[in-house]
Amino acid sequence: MITVYKGAIAPEALSVTITRGRNDMDLSTVTAVAFLVRSADGTVNAEWSASVVSSSATQLIATHQFAAGDVAAANTLRIMPKLTLPTGVRRCVPFNLEVSE
């Protein structure tokens, strides 16, 4: 689990390393990354843009700079990276982001 404080804004950022795993997807062909964001209580349902910081065939690092309102309240957010490739969209394994007071 990753933790961030409530009210965080840039230059605070969420940086995620995505690895190819057991499939043959070439991560160097990713053209866009976004993070699908959901909260268990239903108060958050958003899509955060992300920038590709680096990529190779087997690993990609994507970063989202926090904007006002992204983490406005203490909560546990479920984050699912969404990759856009020439062959379509792929969703990755989700993880939790804990927003603390």
VENDA-V909561 format. One record per pair of residues at least 4 apart in sequence whose C-alpha atoms are under 7 Angstrom apart, sorted by the first residue. I is the first residue (numbers start at 1). J is the second residue. Records with the same first field share a line. If there is no record, write none. Layout:
I: J ; J
This chain:
1: 95 ; 96 ; 97 ; 98
2: 96 ; 97 ; 98
3: 97 ; 98 ; 99 ; 100
4: 98 ; 99 ; 100
5: 99 ; 100 ; 101
6: 71 ; 72 ; 73 ; 74 ; 99 ; 100 ; 101
7: 68 ; 71 ; 72
8: 12 ; 66 ; 71
9: 66 ; 67 ; 68
10: 65 ; 66 ; 67
11: 65
12: 65 ; 66
13: 63 ; 64 ; 65 ; 66
14: 63 ; 64 ; 65
15: 61 ; 62 ; 63 ; 64
16: 61 ; 62 ; 63
17: 60 ; 61 ; 62
18: 59 ; 60 ; 61
19: 58 ; 59 ; 60
20: 25 ; 27 ; 58 ; 59
26: 57 ; 58
27: 55 ; 56 ; 57 ; 58 ; 59 ; 60
28: 55 ; 56 ; 57
29: 85
30: 83 ; 84 ; 85
31: 84 ; 85
32: 83 ; 84
33: 49 ; 50 ; 51 ; 52 ; 81 ; 82 ; 83 ; 84
34: 47 ; 48 ; 49 ; 50 ; 81 ; 82 ; 83
35: 47 ; 48 ; 49 ; 79 ; 80 ; 81 ; 82
36: 46 ; 47 ; 48 ; 79 ; 80 ; 81 ; 82
37: 45 ; 46 ; 47 ; 77 ; 78 ; 79 ; 80
38: 42 ; 44 ; 45 ; 46 ; 77 ; 78 ; 79
39: 43 ; 44 ; 45 ; 76 ; 77 ; 78
48: 64
49: 64
50: 62 ; 63 ; 64
51: 62 ; 63 ; 64
52: 61 ; 62 ; 63
53: 61 ; 62 ; 63
54: 60 ; 61
55: 59 ; 60 ; 61
56: 60
66: 70
71: 99
74: 99 ; 100 ; 101
75: 98 ; 99
76: 96 ; 97 ; 98 ; 99
77: 96 ; 97 ; 98
78: 94 ; 95 ; 96 ; 97
79: 94 ; 95 ; 96 ; 97
80: 91 ; 92 ; 93 ; 94 ; 95
81: 91 ; 92 ; 94
82: 89 ; 90 ; 91 ; 92
83: 89 ; 90 ; 91
84: 88 ; 89 ; 90
85: 89
